Amino acid sequence: MLTEDEALNVAQAFLQDKYFNSKIRFLDNRLITRNNAQVYELHGEMNTQSHGVFDRFIIDKTANKYLFKIEIDAKEGCVVNYELT
């Protein structure tokens, strides 16, 4: 079974792969049981960088800030689900 730190590393690697150069901060982490499986439910916020040269002058910086929830299977160590809001 994964430790909480290992689950955080899996989540961090997954999100960095999907959203390159984003800054990720975990706010709330818990181990829950869902459908007879133990899952780490990790909540946090992520800041992504604008891709365009002029975007940082036009787009408000809060437009690149997202809340996320990601679920990591505690036994298998894989991402079960994730969502951005």
KEKE-3310 file (N, C-alpha, C; in steps of 0.2 Angstrom, whole numbers, plus 5000, padded with zeros to 4 digits):
npx = (5004:5002:5011:5006:5014:5020:5008:5006:5017:5014:5003:5008:5017:5008:5000:5010:5014:5003:5000:5011:5025:5017:5012:5010:5000:4996:4981:4972:4972:4967:4964:4952:4939:4932:4921:4925:4939:4954:4957:4967:4962:4965:4966:4969:4977:4981:4992:4994:5005:5003:5003:5005:5015:5010:5000:5002:5001:4988:4978:4971:4980:4973:4965:4972:4972:4968:4957:4959:4955:4961:4962:4970:4974:4977:4983:4987:4993:4990:4982:4965:4955:4952:4949:4947:4943)
npy = (4994:5011:5025:5041:5051:5045:5044:5057:5060:5053:5059:5072:5070:5065:5076:5086:5081:5082:5096:5105:5113:5119:5125:5117:5114:5106:5105:5097:5081:5064:5047:5037:5025:5017:5008:4996:4998:5006:5023:5037:5053:5068:5085:5101:5116:5123:5132:5137:5141:5154:5151:5159:5173:5186:5184:5185:5199:5202:5193:5190:5185:5176:5169:5158:5150:5135:5124:5107:5090:5074:5057:5043:5026:5017:5004:5000:5011:5020:5033:5036:5044:5061:5079:5096:5112)
npz = (5000:4996:5004:5010:5006:4994:4986:4984:4977:4965:4961:4958:4948:4938:4936:4932:4920:4912:4913:4909:4917:4927:4943:4958:4972:4986:4996:5004:5010:5010:5015:5009:5008:4994:4985:4990:4989:4994:4993:4989:4991:4985:4986:4979:4973:4957:4947:4931:4917:4905:4887:4877:4871:4873:4881:4895:4897:4894:4899:4915:4929:4938:4930:4926:4937:4945:4954:4960:4961:4964:4963:4969:4968:4982:4983:4970:4965:4955:4945:4948:4945:4940:4942:4936:4942)
capx = (5000:5006:5010:5003:5019:5020:5002:5007:5022:5011:4998:5012:5020:5003:4998:5015:5014:4997:5000:5019:5027:5012:5014:5005:5000:4991:4978:4969:4973:4964:4963:4945:4937:4927:4919:4930:4946:4957:4959:4969:4958:4970:4963:4974:4976:4987:4993:4997:5008:5001:5007:5007:5019:5006:4994:5003:4999:4981:4974:4972:4983:4969:4962:4976:4972:4962:4957:4959:4954:4964:4961:4975:4972:4982:4986:4990:4997:4988:4977:4958:4950:4954:4945:4949:4937)
capy = (5000:5017:5030:5047:5055:5042:5046:5064:5060:5050:5064:5078:5068:5065:5083:5089:5078:5085:5103:5106:5120:5121:5125:5113:5115:5101:5108:5093:5074:5059:5041:5035:5018:5018:5002:4991:4999:5012:5028:5044:5059:5074:5092:5107:5121:5123:5138:5136:5147:5155:5149:5165:5178:5192:5182:5188:5206:5203:5189:5191:5179:5172:5165:5152:5146:5130:5119:5101:5084:5069:5051:5038:5020:5016:4998:5000:5017:5023:5038:5033:5050:5068:5084:5103:5117)
capz = (5000:4996:5009:5008:5002:4988:4983:4982:4971:4959:4958:4956:4942:4933:4934:4929:4914:4909:4913:4910:4921:4932:4950:4961:4979:4989:5002:5009:5008:5015:5013:5010:5005:4989:4981:4993:4988:4997:4988:4992:4988:4986:4984:4979:4968:4952:4943:4924:4913:4898:4882:4872:4873:4875:4886:4902:4898:4892:4903:4922:4932:4942:4925:4926:4943:4945:4960:4957:4965:4960:4967:4968:4971:4987:4982:4963:4964:4949:4945:4947:4943:4942:4939:4938:4942)
cpx = (5004:5006:5007:5008:5020:5014:5003:5012:5019:5006:5002:5015:5014:5001:5003:5016:5009:4998:5007:5020:5022:5015:5008:5005:4994:4988:4975:4970:4970:4963:4956:4944:4931:4926:4925:4937:4948:4960:4962:4965:4962:4967:4969:4972:4982:4986:4997:5000:5004:5005:5009:5011:5016:5001:4995:5001:4991:4976:4976:4975:4979:4965:4966:4977:4966:4963:4956:4957:4957:4963:4966:4974:4978:4986:4990:4994:4996:4982:4970:4954:4954:4950:4948:4943:4940)
cpy = (5006:5022:5036:5051:5052:5043:5053:5065:5058:5056:5070:5076:5068:5072:5087:5087:5081:5092:5105:5113:5123:5121:5122:5113:5110:5105:5103:5086:5070:5053:5038:5028:5019:5011:4997:4992:5006:5017:5034:5049:5065:5080:5097:5112:5121:5130:5136:5142:5148:5153:5154:5170:5184:5190:5185:5195:5207:5199:5190:5184:5174:5167:5158:5148:5141:5126:5112:5096:5078:5063:5046:5032:5018:5009:4998:5006:5021:5028:5035:5038:5056:5073:5091:5107:5124)
cpz = (5000:5002:5006:5004:4995:4983:4980:4976:4965:4956:4955:4949:4936:4931:4930:4921:4909:4908:4914:4913:4925:4939:4954:4969:4982:4996:5007:5006:5013:5011:5014:5007:5001:4985:4984:4991:4992:4992:4992:4988:4990:4983:4984:4974:4963:4948:4936:4921:4907:4893:4877:4875:4876:4880:4893:4903:4897:4897:4911:4925:4935:4936:4924:4932:4943:4952:4956:4963:4961:4965:4964:4972:4976:4986:4975:4962:4957:4950:4943:4943:4945:4939:4941:4938:4942)
residu = (MET:LEU:THR:GLU:ASP:GLU:ALA:LEU:ASN:VAL:ALA:GLN:ALA:PHE:LEU:GLN:ASP:LYS:TYR:PHE:ASN:SER:LYS:ILE:ARG:PHE:LEU:ASP:ASN:ARG:LEU:ILE:THR:ARG:ASN:ASN:ALA:GLN:VAL:TYR:GLU:LEU:HIS:GLY:GLU:MET:ASN:THR:GLN:SER:HIS:GLY:VAL:PHE:ASP:ARG:PHE:ILE:ILE:ASP:LYS:THR:ALA:ASN:LYS:TYR:LEU:PHE:LYS:ILE:GLU:ILE:ASP:ALA:LYS:GLU:GLY:CYS:VAL:VAL:ASN:TYR:GLU:LEU:THR)
# end
